[in-house]
Amino acid sequence: MSLERRDFIKRTAIGTAGAFVAPTVIPSYLLDRRAPAGRINVAVIGLGRQTVNPNIPQFLKSSNAQIVAVCDVDKWRLANGQKQVNDYYSQQKGFSYKGCDVYSDFRELLLRKDVDAVMIATPDHWHVPMTIEAARAGKHISLEKPISTCIEHGRQLVKAIKKHGVITRNDSEFRPLPKFSKAVELVRNGRIGKVQTIYVAVPPELSGDPLKPEPTMPVPEELNYDLWLGPAFEAPYTEKRVHAIKAYGRPGWMRVDSYCNGMISNWGAHLMGIVQWGNNTEYTGPVSIEGTGEFDKGLWNTLNKFDIKYRYASGVEVFFKIERPYVRFVGTDGWIEVEYPDKLSASSQSILDSKPGSGDISFSNLLSDKEDFLQAIKDGKQSFEPLETAHRTISMCQLGLIAVKTGSVITWDPEKEEIINDNAASAMLNIPIREKYFKF
């Protein structure tokens, strides 16, 4: 990183970003700061709606975790996150607990030796830089999906986690959902014969119509906007580029291609992951991609409609579009469809009634995404959905996006992760970054 680490070491690794003078008498709550025996010290980076709703509560309720710190560039969200954690532990412990520290810069947080793992739930453009730095710091990582905004960044992420040997988890809850795991179990056990075609769709955007040009606004006092931009290039501040101030809700950045790929990756990270899992291609990808689509115009400029076709070397074809959230596997002996959140159907009831036999795969009673991550750390082995599989999943979405943008039929080498004989498409595998806060 361009900012020297020694500047951080001069400051405390216990308290907030300011200077710290050790007290003569250690407060009782500091003695209880470390996780109880058997628990994993977790720090949470990014305190938006996804964090305060599912992520923090799930870690708080786990007997395997203790949240010891939270981090955000928005001071209002940071204070709320700290209060959420301290209030929960106060209620559990029966005294005023104040052991959750706050950080406005994730790099300071990563210097803490007592942090075992991090949950990263920032805007998408920060996912890869934060994950690489966390891996360098030896932290285990649960990362919100989608894990990257382009294939080259995702490849660098995978290299870093392999180099540093940390345990990782794609923070998607879809695999443990009973109907989804059941569908994949039946497909992988051959109940529909040999898979031939897969249909998958994501829902449309949920945050309204495209925007007209937005006025430049003063940056709110509580927001470090330059650090929010981070590796993204400078752009004038307007609220709908970032997130609502002093409120939670679906943020505008999820529809700006500088920070996110849009729904093709946002929900595609969930449902294309089921495609890859069911097709038993988690560590590879297709060989041909083509598609059409339409983009919103204005500040919000991501895909609002697409039809994409993929073909694997095996001959399996995948058709991906915006419709309703489902995956349908079609084989030589029938079909199975699973629709979010809990609708499972098949070409015959006998397929659904089938139970795993001798030598079959069973995906029953899977741990939730958070518990799988924590248990993997305790067991010293990789999780059920490591980030390498998530990279392959999101590469599918990003290849589809490139195909729509170029109008080309893309020939893809999944082993080398290269586009063959198409310079224009190949140029889109990598997104330039502003190197003020991070360098690959």
C-alpha positions in Angstrom: 0.0 0.0 0.0 1.2 3.5 -0.7 0.5 4.7 2.9 3.4 3.5 5.1 2.3 1.0 7.7 4.7 2.6 10.2 2.4 5.6 10.4 -0.3 3.3 11.7 1.9 1.4 14.1 2.6 4.7 15.9 -1.0 4.8 16.9 -3.1 2.4 18.9 -4.2 -1.0 17.7 -6.8 -1.2 20.4 -8.9 2.0 20.3 -10.2 4.2 17.5 -8.1 6.1 15.0 -6.9 8.7 17.4 -3.9 8.7 19.8 -4.3 6.4 22.8 -2.8 6.7 26.3 -2.9 3.5 28.4 -4.9 4.0 31.6 -3.3 3.4 35.0 -6.2 1.1 35.9 -7.5 -1.3 33.2 -11.3 -1.0 33.0 -13.1 -4.3 33.6 -14.6 -4.4 30.1 -11.1 -4.5 28.6 -10.5 -7.7 30.4 -13.5 -9.2 28.6 -12.5 -7.9 25.2 -11.0 -11.1 24.0 -13.3 -13.8 22.8 -14.1 -16.6 25.3 -12.3 -19.8 24.9 -13.2 -21.5 21.6 -14.5 -18.3 20.0 -13.1 -16.5 17.0 -12.4 -12.8 17.2 -14.2 -11.2 14.2 -14.0 -7.7 12.9 -16.7 -6.4 10.5 -15.7 -4.0 7.7 -18.6 -2.1 6.1 -21.8 -1.3 8.0 -24.5 -0.9 5.4 -27.9 -2.5 5.4 -26.6 -6.0 4.6 -24.3 -5.9 7.6 -26.7 -4.4 10.3 -29.5 -6.8 9.2 -28.2 -10.3 8.5 -24.4 -10.2 9.0 -23.8 -8.7 12.4 -26.8 -10.5 14.1 -25.7 -13.9 12.7 -22.2 -13.4 14.1 -23.5 -12.1 17.4 -25.7 -15.2 17.9 -23.0 -17.6 17.1 -21.3 -19.4 19.9 -18.2 -19.6 17.7 -17.6 -15.9 17.3 -17.0 -12.7 19.2 -17.2 -9.3 17.3 -14.4 -7.2 18.6 -14.3 -4.3 16.1 -16.3 -2.6 13.4 -15.1 -0.3 10.6 -16.8 2.1 8.2 -16.0 5.4 6.4 -19.5 6.8 7.5 -19.3 8.0 11.1 -23.1 7.6 11.7 -23.0 4.0 10.5 -19.9 3.3 12.5 -21.5 4.5 15.7 -24.6 2.5 15.0 -22.6 -0.6 14.4 -20.6 -0.3 17.6 -23.8 0.3 19.6 -25.5 -2.8 18.0 -22.6 -5.0 19.1 -22.1 -3.5 22.5 -25.9 -3.5 23.3 -26.2 -7.2 22.4 -23.2 -8.3 24.5 -24.4 -6.1 27.4 -27.7 -7.9 27.4 -26.0 -11.3 27.2 -23.4 -10.6 29.8 -25.6 -8.6 32.3 -23.3 -5.6 32.5 -22.4 -2.6 30.4 -20.1 -4.0 27.7 -17.9 -1.6 25.8 -15.5 -4.0 24.1 -16.3 -3.3 20.4 -13.8 -0.9 19.0 -14.3 1.4 16.0 -12.1 2.1 13.0 -12.6 4.5 10.1 -9.8 3.0 8.1 -9.6 -0.8 7.5 -5.8 -0.7 7.3 -5.6 0.2 11.0 -7.9 -2.5 11.9 -5.8 -5.1 10.1 -2.8 -4.3 12.2 -4.5 -5.8 15.3 -3.0 -9.2 16.1 -6.0 -10.3 18.1 -8.4 -10.2 15.1 -8.7 -13.7 13.7 -11.1 -13.1 10.9 -12.9 -10.3 9.0 -16.3 -10.0 7.5 -16.0 -7.6 4.5 -19.3 -6.1 3.3 -18.3 -2.9 1.6 -19.3 -1.6 -1.8 -18.1 -4.1 -4.5 -15.2 -2.0 -5.8 -13.4 -2.3 -2.5 -13.8 -6.1 -2.1 -10.6 -7.2 -3.8 -8.2 -4.6 -2.3 -9.6 -5.3 1.2 -9.4 -9.0 0.8 -5.9 -9.0 -0.5 -4.7 -6.8 2.4 -6.6 -9.0 4.9 -4.9 -12.1 3.4 -1.5 -10.4 3.7 -2.3 -9.7 7.3 -3.1 -13.3 7.9 -6.8 -12.8 8.5 -9.4 -15.4 7.5 -12.0 -13.8 5.3 -15.8 -13.9 4.8 -16.5 -11.8 1.7 -19.8 -10.4 0.6 -20.8 -11.3 -3.0 -20.1 -10.4 -5.7 -16.4 -10.7 -4.8 -15.0 -8.5 -7.6 -16.0 -6.1 -10.4 -13.7 -7.7 -13.1 -12.0 -11.0 -13.8 -8.4 -9.8 -13.5 -9.0 -8.4 -10.0 -10.7 -11.7 -9.0 -7.7 -13.6 -10.3 -5.4 -11.5 -8.1 -7.6 -12.1 -5.1 -7.4 -15.9 -5.6 -3.6 -15.7 -5.9 -3.3 -13.8 -2.7 -5.5 -16.1 -0.6 -3.6 -19.1 -1.9 -0.2 -17.5 -1.2 -1.1 -16.6 2.4 -3.1 -19.7 3.2 -6.1 -18.1 4.8 -9.5 -19.6 5.0 -12.2 -17.9 3.0 -16.0 -18.0 2.4 -18.2 -16.5 -0.2 -20.9 -14.9 1.9 -23.9 -16.2 0.0 -26.7 -17.9 1.8 -28.1 -19.8 -1.2 -26.2 -23.1 -0.9 -27.5 -24.0 2.5 -31.1 -23.1 1.6 -32.8 -26.6 1.8 -34.5 -26.4 -1.6 -31.4 -25.3 -3.4 -29.1 -27.9 -1.8 -31.7 -30.6 -2.5 -32.0 -29.6 -6.2 -28.2 -29.8 -6.6 -28.1 -33.1 -4.7 -30.6 -34.6 -7.1 -28.8 -33.3 -10.2 -25.4 -34.4 -9.0 -26.7 -37.8 -8.2 -28.0 -38.2 -11.8 -31.7 -38.2 -11.1 -32.4 -36.3 -14.3 -29.8 -38.2 -16.3 -27.0 -36.3 -18.0 -27.4 -32.5 -17.8 -27.9 -30.9 -21.2 -29.3 -27.4 -20.6 -29.5 -25.0 -17.7 -31.9 -22.0 -17.4 -31.1 -19.3 -14.9 -32.5 -15.9 -14.2 -32.2 -13.0 -11.7 -34.9 -10.5 -10.7 -34.9 -6.9 -12.1 -33.5 -4.0 -10.3 -35.4 -3.1 -7.2 -34.6 0.6 -6.7 -36.6 2.5 -9.2 -36.3 3.9 -12.7 -33.0 5.3 -14.2 -31.9 8.6 -12.9 -31.7 11.9 -14.7 -28.4 13.8 -14.3 -27.8 14.4 -10.6 -26.5 17.7 -9.1 -23.1 17.8 -7.4 -23.7 18.0 -3.6 -21.4 18.9 -0.7 -19.9 15.9 1.0 -21.7 15.1 4.3 -19.5 15.8 7.4 -19.8 12.2 8.5 -18.6 10.6 5.3 -15.0 10.2 4.2 -15.9 10.3 0.5 -12.3 10.0 -0.8 -11.8 6.8 1.2 -15.2 5.5 0.1 -14.1 6.0 -3.5 -10.8 4.3 -2.7 -9.6 2.4 -5.8 -12.3 4.0 -8.0 -11.5 7.2 -9.8 -12.5 10.6 -8.5 -16.1 11.6 -9.2 -18.2 14.5 -7.9 -20.3 13.6 -4.9 -24.0 13.2 -5.1 -26.0 11.1 -2.6 -27.4 8.7 -5.2 -23.9 7.7 -6.2 -23.1 6.5 -2.7 -25.8 5.7 -0.1 -28.5 7.6 1.8 -27.2 9.6 4.6 -28.3 8.6 8.1 -30.5 5.9 6.7 -30.3 2.4 5.4 -31.8 1.2 2.2 -30.8 -0.1 -1.2 -27.8 2.2 -2.1 -27.3 4.0 -5.4 -23.8 2.6 -5.9 -25.3 -0.8 -6.8 -26.4 0.7 -10.1 -23.2 2.6 -11.0 -20.7 0.5 -13.1 -17.7 2.2 -11.4 -18.5 0.3 -8.2 -20.7 -2.6 -9.2 -21.7 -4.8 -12.2 -25.4 -4.5 -11.4 -27.9 -7.3 -11.1 -26.1 -9.6 -13.5 -23.5 -10.0 -10.8 -25.4 -9.0 -7.7 -28.0 -11.8 -7.8 -26.0 -13.7 -10.5 -23.4 -14.4 -7.7 -26.1 -16.4 -6.0 -27.8 -18.1 -8.8 -24.9 -18.6 -11.2 -23.2 -20.2 -8.2 -26.0 -22.8 -8.1 -25.5 -23.4 -11.8 -21.8 -24.0 -11.3 -22.4 -26.2 -8.2 -25.1 -28.3 -9.9 -23.0 -28.7 -13.1 -20.0 -29.7 -11.1 -17.9 -27.0 -12.8 -17.0 -24.9 -9.7 -13.3 -24.7 -10.6 -13.7 -24.1 -14.3 -16.0 -22.3 -16.7 -17.6 -22.1 -20.2 -15.7 -22.0 -23.5 -18.2 -19.8 -25.4 -20.3 -16.8 -24.4 -22.6 -14.6 -26.4 -25.5 -12.2 -25.5 -27.5 -9.1 -25.9 -28.8 -6.5 -23.5 -29.7 -3.0 -22.6 -28.1 -0.5 -20.2 -29.6 2.3 -18.2 -28.3 5.7 -19.1 -27.3 8.4 -16.6 -25.7 8.1 -13.2 -27.3 4.6 -12.8 -25.9 2.8 -15.9 -25.9 -0.9 -15.3 -27.7 -3.6 -17.4 -31.5 -3.6 -17.1 -32.1 -6.4 -19.6 -30.0 -9.2 -21.0 -30.1 -12.6 -22.7 -26.9 -14.5 -22.5 -25.9 -18.0 -23.8 -23.0 -20.0 -22.4 -21.6 -23.3 -23.7 -19.2 -25.6 -21.7 -16.7 -27.9 -23.3 -19.0 -30.8 -22.3 -21.7 -29.4 -24.5 -23.9 -28.2 -21.7 -25.6 -24.9 -22.5 -26.7 -22.2 -20.0 -29.2 -19.5 -20.8 -29.1 -16.5 -18.4 -31.6 -13.6 -18.3 -33.6 -11.2 -16.1 -36.9 -12.6 -15.1 -37.6 -14.3 -11.7 -34.9 -15.8 -9.5 -34.7 -19.5 -10.5 -32.4 -22.2 -11.9 -33.8 -25.1 -14.0 -31.6 -28.1 -14.8 -32.7 -30.1 -17.8 -31.3 -33.6 -18.4 -31.8 -36.6 -20.6 -34.3 -38.1 -18.1 -36.2 -35.1 -16.8 -35.8 -31.6 -15.2 -35.5 -30.0 -11.8 -36.3 -26.3 -11.0 -35.6 -24.4 -7.9 -37.0 -20.9 -7.4 -35.9 -18.5 -4.6 -36.6 -18.8 -1.8 -38.1 -22.2 -1.3 -40.0 -23.6 -4.4 -38.8 -26.9 -5.8 -40.4 -28.7 -8.7 -39.5 -31.5 -11.2 -40.7 -33.3 -14.2 -41.9 -36.1 -12.0 -42.7 -36.6 -8.2 -40.4 -39.6 -8.2 -37.4 -37.4 -8.8 -38.3 -35.3 -5.8 -39.0 -38.3 -3.6 -35.6 -39.8 -4.5 -33.2 -40.3 -1.5 -29.4 -40.5 -1.7 -28.2 -44.1 -2.2 -24.9 -45.8 -1.6 -22.1 -43.8 -3.1 -24.4 -40.8 -3.7 -23.7 -37.2 -2.6 -25.7 -35.8 0.3 -26.1 -32.0 0.9 -28.6 -32.2 3.7 -28.1 -30.2 6.9 -25.5 -27.8 5.6 -24.3 -25.2 7.9 -25.3 -21.5 7.3 -22.7 -19.4 5.5 -21.4 -17.8 8.7 -21.3 -21.0 10.7 -19.6 -22.8 7.8 -16.9 -20.1 7.8 -16.4 -20.2 11.5 -16.3 -24.0 11.7 -13.8 -24.1 8.8 -11.5 -21.8 10.8 -11.8 -24.0 13.9 -11.2 -27.1 11.8 -8.3 -25.6 9.9 -9.7 -26.5 6.5 -11.4 -24.6 3.6 -15.1 -23.7 3.8 -17.9 -25.2 1.7 -17.8 -22.2 -0.7 -14.2 -20.8 -0.8 -13.5 -17.6 -2.7 -11.9 -19.5 -5.6 -15.3 -21.0 -6.5 -16.9 -17.6 -6.1 -14.3 -16.2 -8.5 -15.3 -18.7 -11.1 -19.0 -17.9 -10.5 -18.6 -14.2 -10.8 -16.4 -14.7 -13.9 -19.4 -16.2 -15.6 -21.4 -13.0 -14.9 -18.6 -10.8 -16.0 -18.0 -12.7 -19.2 -21.7 -12.3 -20.0 -21.4 -8.6 -19.4 -18.4 -8.4 -21.8 -20.3 -10.3 -24.4 -23.2 -7.9 -24.2 -20.9 -4.8 -24.4 -18.9 -6.0 -27.4 -21.6 -7.9 -29.3 -19.0 -10.6 -29.9 -19.2 -14.4 -29.5 -16.4 -14.8 -26.9 -14.1 -17.8 -27.0 -12.9 -18.4 -23.4 -10.0 -20.5 -22.2 -11.1 -21.4 -18.6 -7.8 -22.9 -17.6 -5.7 -19.9 -18.6 -8.6 -17.5 -18.0 -8.0 -15.8 -21.3 -10.3 -14.6 -24.1 -9.0 -16.0 -27.5 -8.4 -13.7 -30.5 -10.5 -10.7 -29.4 -8.5 -7.7 -28.2 -11.5 -5.5 -27.5 -13.1 -8.1 -25.2 -9.7 -9.0 -23.6 -9.3 -5.3 -22.6 -12.4 -5.6 -20.5 -11.0 -8.3 -18.3 -9.2 -5.7 -16.2 -10.5 -2.4 -14.8 -7.9 0.3 -14.1 -7.8 1.6 -10.5 -6.7 4.7 -8.7 -3.6 3.7 -6.8 -3.9 6.3 -4.0 -5.0 3.6 -1.6 -4.1 0.3 -3.2 -1.7 -1.2 -5.7 -1.7 -4.8 -7.0 
